[in-house]
Amino acid sequence: MTHRREFLKYLAASPLLTNYSAFAQEVEETLGERLTDPSDVINVFEMEAVARTNIPPAHMGYLNTGVDSDDTLRANRDGFSRFQIKPRRLVDVSRTDTNVSFLGADASSPIFLCPVGSQGAYHAEAELGSARAAAAKGHHMVLSTQSSTAVEAVAEAKGQPIWHQLYPTTRWEYTVAMLQRAEAAGCTSVCLTIDLPGGRNTETQSVMTREDDRTCSNCHTGRSKPIFDGLDMRGVGLNNPNLTWDVIGRMKEVTNMNVIIKGIEVDTDAALAVQYGADAVWVSNHGGRATETGKGSIECLPEIAAAVNGRVPIIIDGGFRRGTDIYKALALGADAVGIGRPYCWGLGAFGQAGVERVLDLLQRELLITMRGSGTPTLDSIGPEYIHDAGTRVPRGTLGRELL
Ligand SMILES: Cc1cc2nc3c(=O)[nH]c(=O)nc-3n(C[C@H](O)[C@H](O)[C@H](O)COP(=O)(O)O)c2cc1C
């Protein structure tokens, strides 16, 4: 063991190391022991390693899995290397500003927390820990339909309007009930997830579950999620394979919340979403957990930004682990950038304090990239700061029209 640790220490110092995530997985046993304070963690990959020491294998499998061979999961990371930043020099970057106003909420950063289900599986603080961290650091948050915690409690913990993510279920009256409950809890937008109409094949999760010798029934009591309280879920599916674009109009008839469409991957669908009345388009492949397309989320962004052409805001998620990743998305036309797994690693590692650390790390990296590229404000960031990225399309109306 001592020799292995010495070797890993040597590896950690090696300039030859290029895939930090793989490294972090390798050294997880030593990192978990050494990094006992969130402030010791220097990037989100290390946070993943610490989380692995705390979260049981089956739950870590649920958190980290992609689908099939995890090709899209990997593509979400690899895609960033297709875009290189083009920095400009001798620009006054002494004052940076990342404040955004979006969809009924003000945030100090375009980085927000994606809807991730079942956060009670990572830490006892669950969604309340995430909400408190987001509130403490001034970031926005979207709550999952699959939340372990009731929307009212999360909204209160956040202290500012949150958005609600919607799996519409196979019964329309349940959709209406969930929309009404989310709106009554103060949510200002609902994000309809449209990328899971026909199930999925999460093999990494299955493999990791085999490593877990605990009894699953200790966690899974058969209770459905709090948003379904009072609804008889027997025989009801979460995702409705019958949905078509007119669902946007039907939702708008029963809610005053903004309707955002989550799970857009091609320009034609982005245009359809706008045509049918979506208030924002959310570029996402569900973190590589929906259709195994093999294409990274960031690679889908340029054609979607061109199709939307500033008519509505564009949100993106999928594989964002560095400030440079976030910068590239902002430059290619995104108005806000979501993170999923990284903050759940923080939650699993240290509870609320871990989520705060993840937000601090990414925000710091984003600010460094903004200063280093000669772009002190979000508005100043555009495709001219990415090599061969084409011309600038208008930005979305994030926050102005929708407030
Ligand atoms: C464990 C897990 C659970 C998720 N649950 C939901 C969900 O309930 N609803 C949803 O729309 N997206 C869900 N997502 C997808 C995220 O909202 C987001 O699209 C994705 O995590 C972003 O990629 P990243 O994890 O690489 O940052 C989930 C993702 C993960 C990892």
The ligand as an SDF file (V2000), in Angstrom:
LIG
                    3D

 31 33  0  0  0  0  0  0  0  0999 V2000
  -27.8680   11.3600  -11.2690 C   0  0  0  0  0  0  0  0  0  0  0  0
  -28.5280   12.2670  -12.2450 C   0  0  0  0  0  0  0  0  0  0  0  0
  -29.8830   12.4760  -12.1500 C   0  0  0  0  0  0  0  0  0  0  0  0
  -30.5120   13.3330  -13.0530 C   0  0  0  0  0  0  0  0  0  0  0  0
  -31.8400   13.5760  -12.8940 N   0  0  0  0  0  0  0  0  0  0  0  0
  -32.4620   14.3920  -13.7820 C   0  0  0  0  0  0  0  0  0  0  0  0
  -33.8410   14.6710  -13.6400 C   0  0  0  0  0  0  0  0  0  0  0  0
  -34.5020   14.2100  -12.7210 O   0  0  0  0  0  0  0  0  0  0  0  0
  -34.4160   15.4820  -14.5630 N   0  0  0  0  0  0  0  0  0  0  0  0
  -33.7170   16.0220  -15.6110 C   0  0  0  0  0  0  0  0  0  0  0  0
  -34.2650   16.7460  -16.4270 O   0  0  0  0  0  0  0  0  0  0  0  0
  -32.3810   15.8030  -15.7240 N   0  0  0  0  0  0  0  0  0  0  0  0
  -31.7520   15.0110  -14.8530 C   0  0  0  0  0  0  0  0  0  0  0  0
  -30.4120   14.7900  -14.9800 N   0  0  0  0  0  0  0  0  0  0  0  0
  -29.6570   15.4860  -16.0390 C   0  0  0  0  0  0  0  0  0  0  0  0
  -29.1240   16.8350  -15.5410 C   0  0  0  0  0  0  0  0  0  0  0  0
  -30.1780   17.7500  -15.3520 O   0  0  0  0  0  0  0  0  0  0  0  0
  -28.1220   17.4460  -16.5420 C   0  0  0  0  0  0  0  0  0  0  0  0
  -28.7150   17.4770  -17.8090 O   0  0  0  0  0  0  0  0  0  0  0  0
  -26.8030   16.6860  -16.5890 C   0  0  0  0  0  0  0  0  0  0  0  0
  -26.4720   16.1380  -15.3390 O   0  0  0  0  0  0  0  0  0  0  0  0
  -25.6790   17.6200  -17.0450 C   0  0  0  0  0  0  0  0  0  0  0  0
  -24.5000   16.9200  -17.2610 O   0  0  0  0  0  0  0  0  0  0  0  0
  -23.3100   16.7900  -16.1910 P   0  0  0  0  0  0  0  0  0  0  0  0
  -23.7760   15.8570  -15.1310 O   0  0  0  0  0  0  0  0  0  0  0  0
  -22.2090   16.2380  -17.0160 O   0  0  0  0  0  0  0  0  0  0  0  0
  -23.0080   18.1760  -15.6440 O   0  0  0  0  0  0  0  0  0  0  0  0
  -29.7660   13.9650  -14.0680 C   0  0  0  0  0  0  0  0  0  0  0  0
  -28.3940   13.7620  -14.1400 C   0  0  0  0  0  0  0  0  0  0  0  0
  -27.7670   12.9380  -13.2420 C   0  0  0  0  0  0  0  0  0  0  0  0
  -26.2770   12.7710  -13.3200 C   0  0  0  0  0  0  0  0  0  0  0  0
  1  2  1  0
  2  3  1  0
  2 30  2  0
  3  4  2  0
  4  5  1  0
  4 28  1  0
  5  6  2  0
  6  7  1  0
  6 13  1  0
  7  8  2  0
  7  9  1  0
  9 10  1  0
 10 11  2  0
 10 12  1  0
 12 13  2  0
 13 14  1  0
 14 15  1  0
 14 28  1  0
 15 16  1  0
 16 17  1  0
 16 18  1  0
 18 19  1  0
 18 20  1  0
 20 21  1  0
 20 22  1  0
 22 23  1  0
 23 24  1  0
 24 25  2  0
 24 26  1  0
 24 27  1  0
 28 29  2  0
 29 30  1  0
 30 31  1  0
M  END
$$$$
